[in-house]
Amino acid sequence: MNKIKISAVAYTNTKAFIYGLEHAPIINKIDLSLDIPSDCAAKVINGQVDIGLMPVAAIPLVPNANIVADYCIGSDGGVNSVFIFSSVPAEEIKTLKLDAHSRTSNNLAKVLLKFYWKQEVEFTTDQSAETDAIVLIGDRTFGKKDDYAYAYDMGEEWKNLTGLPFMYAAWVANKEIDQSFKDELNAALKYGLDHRKEVLASLPVTPNFDLEDYLYHKLQFEVTPDRKKAMELFLGYIEQL
């Protein structure tokens, strides 16, 4: 049988999912690669893989896109790893450096600046450029909040804007997937979440960052009706940028 090709993100926020995939019988049916979010999205879009844990902002670019798992990377308020770091208050940001790793976080920053803080901002992907603020996500943000005058947690700011939780990444396929495989995928992902204690024990200690709070409280992993509603609202906002 041909193995299902899966791309997942190699950040701490996905470690429980990876643990589940690697410790469940489904591992014998998949070809798993670990990527940064933007590469994961590209692989799903261009058909290099069948399923990806990919940024939700890229879902409209996926042919035949369908969400195939009951689990995601989400939060309800602050997530503590998706930030706008700034030298000025949000209401004064005029230039912003985008993060090369993620389409969702960059678009979320643009949505918040335009619709929440009502700012007209110049964006750049030039990592050497001097800007008022930067988007930074994932493990590279751990313990960094105190390095900047202002740190805006975009999960928290989205909740302030909309009253809704957020979904950063979802398990998305570019073709129809058998229900039996979806069931196995869900079981593997749940197994990983149920073994977060083992995952936590395997992670290096990070100064000024509470990994247990992050994995058990800041991150939320269920695809809920409110999270789907938030995704549709977010994609609608993107169309207005």
N, C-alpha and C positions, 0 to 999 in steps of 0.2 A: 504494500500500500504506500502511496505517496504521502510523505509527511507534510503536515500543515506548517507553513513557514510563518513564524511569529517574531516581530520586533518589539522589544520593550525598552524602556528608558532605564539607564544605569545610575539612577539617583537613589539616595536613601529612602525617598518616599515610595519607591517601588520594591524595596528589598523583600518585604513580606510576600508580595506577589511572586517574585522570582523564586523565593524559598518554596512556595507552594507548587509552582510548576516543576521545580527540580526534584521535589520529594514526593510527587504523586505519579501514578501510573501513566498519566498523559505525557510525561517526558519522552516516552518511547514512540509517541505519535507526532512529535513536533520537532522542528528545526528552529532553535531559539537564538536570536542575536540581540545584543545589548547595544543601544545607541543613545545619542543625545536626542531630545524631542524633535528637533527640526529634521534630523536624518530619519528618524522613525516615521514621521509624517511622509517624507519624500518616498520612502520605500513602499508605503501603502498606496500612495497616489500613483506611482509608476509601475506597480505590480511586482516589485521584487519580493514582497512578502504578501501573505494572504490576510494576516491580522496584525494590527499594531496597537499598542497602548499609546495613542497619539494625541497631540494637542487638539482640543475641540475646535479651535478656530480654523483648522485645516480640513475639517470634515466635509464642507461643501465642495472641496477640490477632489474628493475621492469618488471615482466611478462606482456606482452601485453601493454607496456607503450604507452600512447598517451596523448598529451597536449590538455586539454579540455576547456581552456579559452583564451580570447584575452588579458589577463592581467597577470602580473608577478611582481617580485621584481627585478628591474634593475637599471642601472645608465649609464650615458654617460660621463665617466671620474670619478672624485672623488665622493664617496658615503658617506663618513664621518662616517661609522660604520663597515667597514671591513678592519682591519689593520694588518700589521706586526709592532709591537713595538720593538725597538732594542736599545741596548746600544752601538752598533758600526754601521758604515755605511753598507749599503746593500752588498757592494762588499767585506766586511770582515766577513759576517755572516758565522759561521762554525757549530753552533748548534742552533736548533729552537724547541721550545715547541709548539705542536699543540693544537688546541682548541677542547675540547671534544664535542662541540655543533654542529659542522658543517663539513661535508665531502667536500662541495664545496670550502669553504674558505681555508681549509688545502691543498687541491689539487691546488688551485689557487696560494697559497704561494709557493708550490713546483715547479709549472710551471714557475713562475716569477724568482725564484732563479736559476733554471736550464737554462732556455732559454733566459732570459732577463739579469740577473746579472751574469750568467755563473759561478755559485757557486756550489761546491760539499758540501752538508750540511748533518749533522747528525740530524735526527728527533727523538723526544721523545714525548710520551703521559704522562709521569710521571710529574704530576703537581708540585711536590716538587723539581724537577731537576733544577739546575742552568744552564741557557743557555744564549747565546748572544742575542736571540730574542724570541718573542712569537707571536702567532696568537691570535687575540682577535676580536670578532664580536658582533654586536648587541648593545643593550642598555648598556652593561657593558663597552663599549668604550666611552660613552658620557662624554665629558669634561676631558678625560684622556690624550689627546695628549701631553700636557705640562709636563706630569709625566715621559716622556721618552726622551732620547737624540735624538732619531730618530723615526719618525712616518711615515710609508709608507702606504698610502691609496691604497689598491689593485685595486680599480676601476680605479683610475688615472694611476697606473703603467701598468695595462692591456691595457688601451688606448694608453699609450706610446709604448708598445710592438707591438700592432696589428693595431692601428688606429680605433678600433671598440668599440662600447658600450659593456655592459656585462649584462648577465641575471644570477642572483644568485639563484632564485627559481622560479618554474613554477607550475601551477595547473595541476597535472598529475594523470590520472586514470590508474587502472590496468585491466580495462575491457571496453567494448564499452558502451558509455553513450548516451542516446537519445538526438537528437538535440534540442528537446524542453527543456530539462533540461539544456543543455549547454547555450541556449538562456537566460533562467532564471538566471543561474549562472552569466553570463556576465552582465545582467541587474543589479543584486544585487551588483556586484563588482563595476560597474560604479556608482551606487547610493552612495556607500561608498566614492569613490574618489570625487564625487561632494559635499560631506558633510565633507570635511577635516577641515573646519572651526570649526564645532561642535566637531570633534575628537580632534583637537588642544586644544580647551577650556577644554576638560576633562583630559588632560595630566598634570602631575605635572611639575612644572618648574625645569629645570635641569641647575645647574650652569655651565657657560662656554660652553653652547651648545645651538645653535639656532634651536629649534624644527620646527619653521615655514619654515625656509630655507631648513631643512632636508625633511619635508613632501611635500613641493611644488617644490623644485628645485633639491636637491641632488638625491632624489629617482625618478626614472621614472618607469612607470607601464605598458607600452604598449609592447606587444609581436610584435616586428617589424621584417622585413626581415633581417636587419643588426644584430639584437639581436639573431635571430635564427642562422645566419651565425656564430656569435661569439660563440654560444653554441656548434656548430659542431666542430669548430676549437679548442675550449677548451677541448672537449672530445677526440679529436685527440691528443692533447698535453698530456693528462693524460695517454693515451695508450703508450706513449713514455717514461714515467717516469721510 
